[in-house]
């Protein structure tokens, strides 16, 4: 529980620092992008702290290119 709180506090600190900078320069689109990426990163951080099973993007790439690799190298398995 403490680790989740630590991740959330770190995310809140980052948002507090960046919010001011982006608002002063009136960068609305960048602010929305920052919030979206921060939300995704915080969610992944909390999931990692809770030891949830997070899919690895490399596994998806491997599944996608496995038939091509078999075709090139002649592996039938």
PDB file of N, CA, C and O in Angstrom:
ATOM      1  N   UNK A   1       0.815  -1.194   0.000  1.00  0.00           N
ATOM      2  CA  UNK A   1       0.000   0.000   0.000  1.00  0.00           C
ATOM      3  C   UNK A   1       0.859   1.258   0.000  1.00  0.00           C
ATOM      4  O   UNK A   1       0.534   2.249  -0.655  1.00  0.00           O
ATOM      5  N   UNK A   2       1.954   1.204   0.741  1.00  0.00           N
ATOM      6  CA  UNK A   2       2.837   2.371   0.801  1.00  0.00           C
ATOM      7  C   UNK A   2       3.500   2.635  -0.548  1.00  0.00           C
ATOM      8  O   UNK A   2       3.732   3.785  -0.920  1.00  0.00           O
ATOM      9  N   UNK A   3       3.799   1.573  -1.265  1.00  0.00           N
ATOM     10  CA  UNK A   3       4.437   1.748  -2.568  1.00  0.00           C
ATOM     11  C   UNK A   3       3.491   2.416  -3.559  1.00  0.00           C
ATOM     12  O   UNK A   3       3.911   3.248  -4.363  1.00  0.00           O
ATOM     13  N   UNK A   4       2.223   2.051  -3.500  1.00  0.00           N
ATOM     14  CA  UNK A   4       1.221   2.672  -4.374  1.00  0.00           C
ATOM     15  C   UNK A   4       1.124   4.157  -4.048  1.00  0.00           C
ATOM     16  O   UNK A   4       1.083   4.995  -4.949  1.00  0.00           O
ATOM     17  N   UNK A   5       1.089   4.478  -2.769  1.00  0.00           N
ATOM     18  CA  UNK A   5       1.023   5.873  -2.344  1.00  0.00           C
ATOM     19  C   UNK A   5       2.256   6.637  -2.805  1.00  0.00           C
ATOM     20  O   UNK A   5       2.155   7.794  -3.212  1.00  0.00           O
ATOM     21  N   UNK A   6       3.409   6.001  -2.744  1.00  0.00           N
ATOM     22  CA  UNK A   6       4.653   6.637  -3.194  1.00  0.00           C
ATOM     23  C   UNK A   6       4.616   6.919  -4.695  1.00  0.00           C
ATOM     24  O   UNK A   6       5.045   7.986  -5.134  1.00  0.00           O
ATOM     25  N   UNK A   7       4.111   5.977  -5.477  1.00  0.00           N
ATOM     26  CA  UNK A   7       3.988   6.194  -6.926  1.00  0.00           C
ATOM     27  C   UNK A   7       3.031   7.345  -7.212  1.00  0.00           C
ATOM     28  O   UNK A   7       3.312   8.193  -8.059  1.00  0.00           O
ATOM     29  N   UNK A   8       1.910   7.377  -6.512  1.00  0.00           N
ATOM     30  CA  UNK A   8       0.930   8.444  -6.722  1.00  0.00           C
ATOM     31  C   UNK A   8       1.481   9.806  -6.291  1.00  0.00           C
ATOM     32  O   UNK A   8       1.221  10.815  -6.947  1.00  0.00           O
ATOM     33  N   UNK A   9       2.233   9.841  -5.203  1.00  0.00           N
ATOM     34  CA  UNK A   9       2.843  11.105  -4.763  1.00  0.00           C
ATOM     35  C   UNK A   9       3.899  11.590  -5.758  1.00  0.00           C
ATOM     36  O   UNK A   9       4.000  12.786  -6.028  1.00  0.00           O
ATOM     37  N   UNK A  10       4.679  10.664  -6.296  1.00  0.00           N
ATOM     38  CA  UNK A  10       5.674  11.042  -7.304  1.00  0.00           C
ATOM     39  C   UNK A  10       4.994  11.595  -8.551  1.00  0.00           C
ATOM     40  O   UNK A  10       5.447  12.592  -9.113  1.00  0.00           O
ATOM     41  N   UNK A  11       3.919  10.961  -8.982  1.00  0.00           N
ATOM     42  CA  UNK A  11       3.179  11.439 -10.155  1.00  0.00           C
ATOM     43  C   UNK A  11       2.576  12.811  -9.883  1.00  0.00           C
ATOM     44  O   UNK A  11       2.598  13.686 -10.749  1.00  0.00           O
ATOM     45  N   UNK A  12       2.033  13.000  -8.674  1.00  0.00           N
ATOM     46  CA  UNK A  12       1.453  14.298  -8.324  1.00  0.00           C
ATOM     47  C   UNK A  12       2.516  15.387  -8.302  1.00  0.00           C
ATOM     48  O   UNK A  12       2.255  16.514  -8.722  1.00  0.00           O
ATOM     49  N   UNK A  13       3.699  15.067  -7.820  1.00  0.00           N
ATOM     50  CA  UNK A  13       4.791  16.044  -7.804  1.00  0.00           C
ATOM     51  C   UNK A  13       5.212  16.420  -9.224  1.00  0.00           C
ATOM     52  O   UNK A  13       5.456  17.591  -9.513  1.00  0.00           O
ATOM     53  N   UNK A  14       5.295  15.443 -10.092  1.00  0.00           N
ATOM     54  CA  UNK A  14       5.668  15.710 -11.484  1.00  0.00           C
ATOM     55  C   UNK A  14       4.609  16.574 -12.158  1.00  0.00           C
ATOM     56  O   UNK A  14       4.938  17.519 -12.875  1.00  0.00           O
ATOM     57  N   UNK A  15       3.347  16.255 -11.930  1.00  0.00           N
ATOM     58  CA  UNK A  15       2.257  17.041 -12.516  1.00  0.00           C
ATOM     59  C   UNK A  15       2.297  18.474 -11.989  1.00  0.00           C
ATOM     60  O   UNK A  15       2.119  19.422 -12.753  1.00  0.00           O
ATOM     61  N   UNK A  16       2.529  18.632 -10.695  1.00  0.00           N
ATOM     62  CA  UNK A  16       2.568  19.973 -10.104  1.00  0.00           C
ATOM     63  C   UNK A  16       3.691  20.820 -10.707  1.00  0.00           C
ATOM     64  O   UNK A  16       3.518  22.019 -10.926  1.00  0.00           O
ATOM     65  N   UNK A  17       4.821  20.206 -10.970  1.00  0.00           N
ATOM     66  CA  UNK A  17       5.954  20.939 -11.546  1.00  0.00           C
ATOM     67  C   UNK A  17       5.680  21.295 -13.001  1.00  0.00           C
ATOM     68  O   UNK A  17       5.894  22.436 -13.412  1.00  0.00           O
ATOM     69  N   UNK A  18       5.212  20.338 -13.773  1.00  0.00           N
ATOM     70  CA  UNK A  18       5.014  20.558 -15.202  1.00  0.00           C
ATOM     71  C   UNK A  18       3.785  21.401 -15.509  1.00  0.00           C
ATOM     72  O   UNK A  18       3.777  22.137 -16.495  1.00  0.00           O
ATOM     73  N   UNK A  19       2.757  21.308 -14.691  1.00  0.00           N
ATOM     74  CA  UNK A  19       1.513  22.050 -14.914  1.00  0.00           C
ATOM     75  C   UNK A  19       1.792  23.536 -15.041  1.00  0.00           C
ATOM     76  O   UNK A  19       1.340  24.189 -15.982  1.00  0.00           O
ATOM     77  N   UNK A  20       2.540  24.060 -14.085  1.00  0.00           N
ATOM     78  CA  UNK A  20       2.838  25.487 -14.055  1.00  0.00           C
ATOM     79  C   UNK A  20       3.549  25.929 -15.333  1.00  0.00           C
ATOM     80  O   UNK A  20       3.195  26.944 -15.933  1.00  0.00           O
ATOM     81  N   UNK A  21       4.539  25.167 -15.733  1.00  0.00           N
ATOM     82  CA  UNK A  21       5.319  25.509 -16.922  1.00  0.00           C
ATOM     83  C   UNK A  21       4.463  25.504 -18.183  1.00  0.00           C
ATOM     84  O   UNK A  21       4.561  26.414 -19.007  1.00  0.00           O
ATOM     85  N   UNK A  22       3.630  24.487 -18.333  1.00  0.00           N
ATOM     86  CA  UNK A  22       2.800  24.380 -19.531  1.00  0.00           C
ATOM     87  C   UNK A  22       1.687  25.425 -19.555  1.00  0.00           C
ATOM     88  O   UNK A  22       1.333  25.921 -20.625  1.00  0.00           O
ATOM     89  N   UNK A  23       1.141  25.760 -18.414  1.00  0.00           N
ATOM     90  CA  UNK A  23       0.078  26.769 -18.353  1.00  0.00           C
ATOM     91  C   UNK A  23       0.620  28.176 -18.616  1.00  0.00           C
ATOM     92  O   UNK A  23      -0.048  28.992 -19.251  1.00  0.00           O
ATOM     93  N   UNK A  24       1.827  28.457 -18.130  1.00  0.00           N
ATOM     94  CA  UNK A  24       2.418  29.775 -18.365  1.00  0.00           C
ATOM     95  C   UNK A  24       2.668  30.026 -19.842  1.00  0.00           C
ATOM     96  O   UNK A  24       2.523  31.148 -20.327  1.00  0.00           O
ATOM     97  N   UNK A  25       3.046  28.964 -20.557  1.00  0.00           N
ATOM     98  CA  UNK A  25       3.318  29.102 -21.988  1.00  0.00           C
ATOM     99  C   UNK A  25       2.083  28.849 -22.838  1.00  0.00           C
ATOM    100  O   UNK A  25       2.156  28.885 -24.066  1.00  0.00           O
ATOM    101  N   UNK A  26       0.943  28.593 -22.188  1.00  0.00           N
ATOM    102  CA  UNK A  26      -0.342  28.373 -22.865  1.00  0.00           C
ATOM    103  C   UNK A  26      -0.274  27.238 -23.907  1.00  0.00           C
ATOM    104  O   UNK A  26      -0.741  27.382 -25.037  1.00  0.00           O
ATOM    105  N   UNK A  27       0.306  26.139 -23.503  1.00  0.00           N
ATOM    106  CA  UNK A  27       0.445  24.972 -24.381  1.00  0.00           C
ATOM    107  C   UNK A  27      -0.634  23.949 -24.022  1.00  0.00           C
ATOM    108  O   UNK A  27      -0.374  22.974 -23.316  1.00  0.00           O
ATOM    109  N   UNK A  28      -1.835  24.187 -24.515  1.00  0.00           N
ATOM    110  CA  UNK A  28      -2.986  23.346 -24.158  1.00  0.00           C
ATOM    111  C   UNK A  28      -2.860  21.919 -24.705  1.00  0.00           C
ATOM    112  O   UNK A  28      -3.116  20.956 -23.983  1.00  0.00           O
ATOM    113  N   UNK A  29      -2.471  21.783 -25.957  1.00  0.00           N
ATOM    114  CA  UNK A  29      -2.363  20.458 -26.568  1.00  0.00           C
ATOM    115  C   UNK A  29      -1.271  19.631 -25.875  1.00  0.00           C
ATOM    116  O   UNK A  29      -1.445  18.439 -25.622  1.00  0.00           O
ATOM    117  N   UNK A  30      -0.157  20.280 -25.576  1.00  0.00           N
ATOM    118  CA  UNK A  30       0.927  19.594 -24.893  1.00  0.00           C
ATOM    119  C   UNK A  30       0.520  19.198 -23.471  1.00  0.00           C
ATOM    120  O   UNK A  30       0.952  18.167 -22.956  1.00  0.00           O
ATOM    121  N   UNK A  31      -0.317  20.031 -22.846  1.00  0.00           N
ATOM    122  CA  UNK A  31      -0.797  19.730 -21.501  1.00  0.00           C
ATOM    123  C   UNK A  31      -1.664  18.480 -21.509  1.00  0.00           C
ATOM    124  O   UNK A  31      -1.515  17.620 -20.641  1.00  0.00           O
ATOM    125  N   UNK A  32      -2.565  18.368 -22.473  1.00  0.00           N
ATOM    126  CA  UNK A  32      -3.404  17.170 -22.582  1.00  0.00           C
ATOM    127  C   UNK A  32      -2.570  15.919 -22.871  1.00  0.00           C
ATOM    128  O   UNK A  32      -2.819  14.849 -22.316  1.00  0.00           O
ATOM    129  N   UNK A  33      -1.574  16.076 -23.750  1.00  0.00           N
ATOM    130  CA  UNK A  33      -0.692  14.958 -24.071  1.00  0.00           C
ATOM    131  C   UNK A  33       0.095  14.537 -22.833  1.00  0.00           C
ATOM    132  O   UNK A  33       0.242  13.346 -22.557  1.00  0.00           O
ATOM    133  N   UNK A  34       0.595  15.517 -22.096  1.00  0.00           N
ATOM    134  CA  UNK A  34       1.339  15.227 -20.871  1.00  0.00           C
ATOM    135  C   UNK A  34       0.464  14.480 -19.869  1.00  0.00           C
ATOM    136  O   UNK A  34       0.900  13.493 -19.276  1.00  0.00           O
ATOM    137  N   UNK A  35      -0.779  14.951 -19.677  1.00  0.00           N
ATOM    138  CA  UNK A  35      -1.667  14.283 -18.737  1.00  0.00           C
ATOM    139  C   UNK A  35      -1.977  12.854 -19.166  1.00  0.00           C
ATOM    140  O   UNK A  35      -2.027  11.953 -18.329  1.00  0.00           O
ATOM    141  N   UNK A  36      -2.184  12.640 -20.453  1.00  0.00           N
ATOM    142  CA  UNK A  36      -2.463  11.296 -20.950  1.00  0.00           C
ATOM    143  C   UNK A  36      -1.280  10.368 -20.705  1.00  0.00           C
ATOM    144  O   UNK A  36      -1.448   9.260 -20.195  1.00  0.00           O
ATOM    145  N   UNK A  37      -0.081  10.823 -21.069  1.00  0.00           N
ATOM    146  CA  UNK A  37       1.106   9.992 -20.870  1.00  0.00           C
ATOM    147  C   UNK A  37       1.408   9.781 -19.390  1.00  0.00           C
ATOM    148  O   UNK A  37       1.857   8.708 -18.989  1.00  0.00           O
ATOM    149  N   UNK A  38       1.160  10.806 -18.585  1.00  0.00           N
ATOM    150  CA  UNK A  38       1.365  10.680 -17.144  1.00  0.00           C
ATOM    151  C   UNK A  38       0.378   9.677 -16.548  1.00  0.00           C
ATOM    152  O   UNK A  38       0.746   8.898 -15.669  1.00  0.00           O
ATOM    153  N   UNK A  39      -0.854   9.689 -17.008  1.00  0.00           N
ATOM    154  CA  UNK A  39      -1.856   8.742 -16.542  1.00  0.00           C
ATOM    155  C   UNK A  39      -1.473   7.307 -16.904  1.00  0.00           C
ATOM    156  O   UNK A  39      -1.595   6.397 -16.084  1.00  0.00           O
ATOM    157  N   UNK A  40      -1.011   7.114 -18.139  1.00  0.00           N
ATOM    158  CA  UNK A  40      -0.585   5.779 -18.567  1.00  0.00           C
ATOM    159  C   UNK A  40       0.617   5.321 -17.740  1.00  0.00           C
ATOM    160  O   UNK A  40       0.655   4.185 -17.269  1.00  0.00           O
ATOM    161  N   UNK A  41       1.590   6.204 -17.567  1.00  0.00           N
ATOM    162  CA  UNK A  41       2.775   5.847 -16.798  1.00  0.00           C
ATOM    163  C   UNK A  41       2.467   5.565 -15.343  1.00  0.00           C
ATOM    164  O   UNK A  41       3.008   4.624 -14.763  1.00  0.00           O
ATOM    165  N   UNK A  42       1.607   6.365 -14.753  1.00  0.00           N
ATOM    166  CA  UNK A  42       1.227   6.143 -13.362  1.00  0.00           C
ATOM    167  C   UNK A  42       0.459   4.837 -13.214  1.00  0.00           C
ATOM    168  O   UNK A  42       0.667   4.095 -12.254  1.00  0.00           O
ATOM    169  N   UNK A  43      -0.419   4.558 -14.156  1.00  0.00           N
ATOM    170  CA  UNK A  43      -1.178   3.301 -14.114  1.00  0.00           C
ATOM    171  C   UNK A  43      -0.250   2.101 -14.214  1.00  0.00           C
ATOM    172  O   UNK A  43      -0.413   1.127 -13.480  1.00  0.00           O
ATOM    173  N   UNK A  44       0.713   2.163 -15.109  1.00  0.00           N
ATOM    174  CA  UNK A  44       1.676   1.067 -15.237  1.00  0.00           C
ATOM    175  C   UNK A  44       2.551   0.949 -13.995  1.00  0.00           C
ATOM    176  O   UNK A  44       2.904  -0.156 -13.582  1.00  0.00           O
ATOM    177  N   UNK A  45       2.901   2.088 -13.400  1.00  0.00           N
ATOM    178  CA  UNK A  45       3.689   2.069 -12.172  1.00  0.00           C
ATOM    179  C   UNK A  45       2.935   1.422 -11.023  1.00  0.00           C
ATOM    180  O   UNK A  45       3.498   0.617 -10.281  1.00  0.00           O
ATOM    181  N   UNK A  46       1.676   1.769 -10.875  1.00  0.00           N
ATOM    182  CA  UNK A  46       0.851   1.162  -9.819  1.00  0.00           C
ATOM    183  C   UNK A  46       0.667  -0.329 -10.088  1.00  0.00           C
ATOM    184  O   UNK A  46       0.734  -1.136  -9.161  1.00  0.00           O
ATOM    185  N   UNK A  47       0.439  -0.700 -11.334  1.00  0.00           N
ATOM    186  CA  UNK A  47       0.282  -2.122 -11.675  1.00  0.00           C
ATOM    187  C   UNK A  47       1.562  -2.899 -11.382  1.00  0.00           C
ATOM    188  O   UNK A  47       1.511  -4.040 -10.923  1.00  0.00           O
ATOM    189  N   UNK A  48       2.694  -2.287 -11.646  1.00  0.00           N
ATOM    190  CA  UNK A  48       3.974  -2.944 -11.367  1.00  0.00           C
ATOM    191  C   UNK A  48       4.184  -3.111  -9.867  1.00  0.00           C
ATOM    192  O   UNK A  48       4.651  -4.156  -9.415  1.00  0.00           O
ATOM    193  N   UNK A  49       3.844  -2.094  -9.102  1.00  0.00           N
ATOM    194  CA  UNK A  49       3.979  -2.171  -7.643  1.00  0.00           C
ATOM    195  C   UNK A  49       3.065  -3.245  -7.068  1.00  0.00           C
ATOM    196  O   UNK A  49       3.437  -3.936  -6.120  1.00  0.00           O
ATOM    197  N   UNK A  50       1.879  -3.387  -7.632  1.00  0.00           N
ATOM    198  CA  UNK A  50       0.937  -4.405  -7.175  1.00  0.00           C
ATOM    199  C   UNK A  50       1.240  -5.786  -7.753  1.00  0.00           C
ATOM    200  O   UNK A  50       0.518  -6.747  -7.489  1.00  0.00           O
ATOM    201  N   UNK A  51       2.296  -5.878  -8.533  1.00  0.00           N
ATOM    202  CA  UNK A  51       2.743  -7.128  -9.157  1.00  0.00           C
ATOM    203  C   UNK A  51       1.664  -7.778 -10.026  1.00  0.00           C
ATOM    204  O   UNK A  51       1.479  -8.995 -10.010  1.00  0.00           O
ATOM    205  N   UNK A  52       0.962  -6.939 -10.779  1.00  0.00           N
ATOM    206  CA  UNK A  52      -0.017  -7.444 -11.730  1.00  0.00           C
ATOM    207  C   UNK A  52       0.705  -7.889 -12.996  1.00  0.00           C
ATOM    208  O   UNK A  52       1.797  -7.407 -13.297  1.00  0.00           O
ATOM    209  N   UNK A  53       0.101  -8.794 -13.721  1.00  0.00           N
ATOM    210  CA  UNK A  53       0.702  -9.285 -14.957  1.00  0.00           C
ATOM    211  C   UNK A  53       0.493  -8.252 -16.059  1.00  0.00           C
ATOM    212  O   UNK A  53      -0.629  -8.041 -16.520  1.00  0.00           O
ATOM    213  N   UNK A  54       1.580  -7.612 -16.475  1.00  0.00           N
ATOM    214  CA  UNK A  54       1.526  -6.584 -17.515  1.00  0.00           C
ATOM    215  C   UNK A  54       2.063  -7.210 -18.803  1.00  0.00           C
ATOM    216  O   UNK A  54       3.183  -7.720 -18.813  1.00  0.00           O
ATOM    217  N   UNK A  55       1.285  -7.179 -19.889  1.00  0.00           N
ATOM    218  CA  UNK A  55       1.761  -7.777 -21.142  1.00  0.00           C
ATOM    219  C   UNK A  55       2.982  -7.031 -21.673  1.00  0.00           C
ATOM    220  O   UNK A  55       3.084  -5.808 -21.572  1.00  0.00           O
ATOM    221  N   UNK A  56       3.887  -7.793 -22.230  1.00  0.00           N
ATOM    222  CA  UNK A  56       5.116  -7.250 -22.786  1.00  0.00           C
ATOM    223  C   UNK A  56       4.916  -6.993 -24.280  1.00  0.00           C
ATOM    224  O   UNK A  56       4.544  -7.916 -25.004  1.00  0.00           O
ATOM    225  N   UNK A  57       5.148  -5.778 -24.763  1.00  0.00           N
ATOM    226  CA  UNK A  57       4.973  -5.496 -26.193  1.00  0.00           C
ATOM    227  C   UNK A  57       5.901  -6.324 -27.082  1.00  0.00           C
ATOM    228  O   UNK A  57       5.576  -6.581 -28.242  1.00  0.00           O
ATOM    229  N   UNK A  58       7.036  -6.739 -26.559  1.00  0.00           N
ATOM    230  CA  UNK A  58       7.957  -7.558 -27.344  1.00  0.00           C
ATOM    231  C   UNK A  58       7.343  -8.918 -27.676  1.00  0.00           C
ATOM    232  O   UNK A  58       7.626  -9.481 -28.734  1.00  0.00           O
ATOM    233  N   UNK A  59       6.515  -9.443 -26.794  1.00  0.00           N
ATOM    234  CA  UNK A  59       5.823 -10.706 -27.073  1.00  0.00           C
ATOM    235  C   UNK A  59       4.875 -10.558 -28.258  1.00  0.00           C
ATOM    236  O   UNK A  59       4.777 -11.456 -29.095  1.00  0.00           O
ATOM    237  N   UNK A  60       4.182  -9.429 -28.331  1.00  0.00           N
ATOM    238  CA  UNK A  60       3.265  -9.181 -29.441  1.00  0.00           C
ATOM    239  C   UNK A  60       4.036  -9.079 -30.756  1.00  0.00           C
ATOM    240  O   UNK A  60       3.598  -9.610 -31.777  1.00  0.00           O
ATOM    241  N   UNK A  61       5.167  -8.408 -30.735  1.00  0.00           N
ATOM    242  CA  UNK A  61       5.985  -8.270 -31.939  1.00  0.00           C
ATOM    243  C   UNK A  61       6.499  -9.631 -32.369  1.00  0.00           C
ATOM    244  O   UNK A  61       6.523  -9.937 -33.561  1.00  0.00           O
ATOM    245  N   UNK A  62       6.910 -10.449 -31.416  1.00  0.00           N
ATOM    246  CA  UNK A  62       7.402 -11.791 -31.716  1.00  0.00           C
ATOM    247  C   UNK A  62       6.316 -12.636 -32.370  1.00  0.00           C
ATOM    248  O   UNK A  62       6.588 -13.335 -33.346  1.00  0.00           O
ATOM    249  N   UNK A  63       5.101 -12.586 -31.858  1.00  0.00           N
ATOM    250  CA  UNK A  63       3.988 -13.347 -32.448  1.00  0.00           C
ATOM    251  C   UNK A  63       3.690 -12.846 -33.858  1.00  0.00           C
ATOM    252  O   UNK A  63       3.391 -13.637 -34.752  1.00  0.00           O
ATOM    253  N   UNK A  64       3.772 -11.549 -34.051  1.00  0.00           N
ATOM    254  CA  UNK A  64       3.472 -10.954 -35.346  1.00  0.00           C
ATOM    255  C   UNK A  64       4.486 -11.370 -36.417  1.00  0.00           C
ATOM    256  O   UNK A  64       4.108 -11.663 -37.551  1.00  0.00           O
ATOM    257  N   UNK A  65       5.766 -11.396 -36.059  1.00  0.00           N
ATOM    258  CA  UNK A  65       6.809 -11.675 -37.043  1.00  0.00           C
ATOM    259  C   UNK A  65       7.260 -13.127 -37.085  1.00  0.00           C
ATOM    260  O   UNK A  65       8.102 -13.470 -37.916  1.00  0.00           O
ATOM    261  N   UNK A  66       6.742 -13.983 -36.234  1.00  0.00           N
ATOM    262  CA  UNK A  66       7.131 -15.398 -36.222  1.00  0.00           C
ATOM    263  C   UNK A  66       6.844 -16.089 -37.561  1.00  0.00           C
ATOM    264  O   UNK A  66       7.713 -16.814 -38.045  1.00  0.00           O
ATOM    265  N   UNK A  67       5.675 -15.905 -38.185  1.00  0.00           N
ATOM    266  CA  UNK A  67       5.447 -16.553 -39.488  1.00  0.00           C
ATOM    267  C   UNK A  67       6.435 -16.077 -40.564  1.00  0.00           C
ATOM    268  O   UNK A  67       6.868 -16.875 -41.394  1.00  0.00           O
ATOM    269  N   UNK A  68       6.784 -14.819 -40.557  1.00  0.00           N
ATOM    270  CA  UNK A  68       7.750 -14.295 -41.528  1.00  0.00           C
ATOM    271  C   UNK A  68       9.133 -14.900 -41.288  1.00  0.00           C
ATOM    272  O   UNK A  68       9.846 -15.246 -42.230  1.00  0.00           O
ATOM    273  N   UNK A  69       9.494 -15.019 -40.024  1.00  0.00           N
ATOM    274  CA  UNK A  69      10.775 -15.628 -39.680  1.00  0.00           C
ATOM    275  C   UNK A  69      10.828 -17.082 -40.109  1.00  0.00           C
ATOM    276  O   UNK A  69      11.848 -17.544 -40.620  1.00  0.00           O
ATOM    277  N   UNK A  70       9.726 -17.814 -39.902  1.00  0.00           N
ATOM    278  CA  UNK A  70       9.664 -19.206 -40.335  1.00  0.00           C
ATOM    279  C   UNK A  70       9.771 -19.334 -41.846  1.00  0.00           C
ATOM    280  O   UNK A  70      10.395 -20.266 -42.353  1.00  0.00           O
ATOM    281  N   UNK A  71       9.168 -18.404 -42.560  1.00  0.00           N
ATOM    282  CA  UNK A  71       9.229 -18.416 -44.012  1.00  0.00           C
ATOM    283  C   UNK A  71      10.645 -18.174 -44.510  1.00  0.00           C
ATOM    284  O   UNK A  71      11.107 -18.848 -45.431  1.00  0.00           O
ATOM    285  N   UNK A  72      11.336 -17.212 -43.903  1.00  0.00           N
ATOM    286  CA  UNK A  72      12.695 -16.856 -44.335  1.00  0.00           C
ATOM    287  C   UNK A  72      13.697 -17.941 -43.979  1.00  0.00           C
ATOM    288  O   UNK A  72      14.518 -18.333 -44.808  1.00  0.00           O
ATOM    289  N   UNK A  73      13.630 -18.424 -42.753  1.00  0.00           N
ATOM    290  CA  UNK A  73      14.634 -19.392 -42.285  1.00  0.00           C
ATOM    291  C   UNK A  73      14.234 -20.832 -42.502  1.00  0.00           C
ATOM    292  O   UNK A  73      15.026 -21.730 -42.214  1.00  0.00           O
ATOM    293  N   UNK A  74      13.048 -21.089 -42.994  1.00  0.00           N
ATOM    294  CA  UNK A  74      12.605 -22.426 -43.325  1.00  0.00           C
ATOM    295  C   UNK A  74      12.250 -23.295 -42.131  1.00  0.00           C
ATOM    296  O   UNK A  74      12.217 -24.521 -42.243  1.00  0.00           O
ATOM    297  N   UNK A  75      11.984 -22.671 -40.987  1.00  0.00           N
ATOM    298  CA  UNK A  75      11.572 -23.437 -39.811  1.00  0.00           C
ATOM    299  C   UNK A  75      10.099 -23.791 -39.953  1.00  0.00           C
ATOM    300  O   UNK A  75       9.280 -22.942 -40.307  1.00  0.00           O
ATOM    301  N   UNK A  76       9.771 -25.031 -39.679  1.00  0.00           N
ATOM    302  CA  UNK A  76       8.364 -25.417 -39.780  1.00  0.00           C
ATOM    303  C   UNK A  76       7.666 -25.364 -38.430  1.00  0.00           C
ATOM    304  O   UNK A  76       6.445 -25.510 -38.368  1.00  0.00           O
ATOM    305  N   UNK A  77       8.399 -25.163 -37.366  1.00  0.00           N
ATOM    306  CA  UNK A  77       7.775 -25.155 -36.034  1.00  0.00           C
ATOM    307  C   UNK A  77       7.370 -23.826 -35.591  1.00  0.00           C
ATOM    308  O   UNK A  77       6.835 -23.678 -34.492  1.00  0.00           O
TER     309      UNK A  77
END
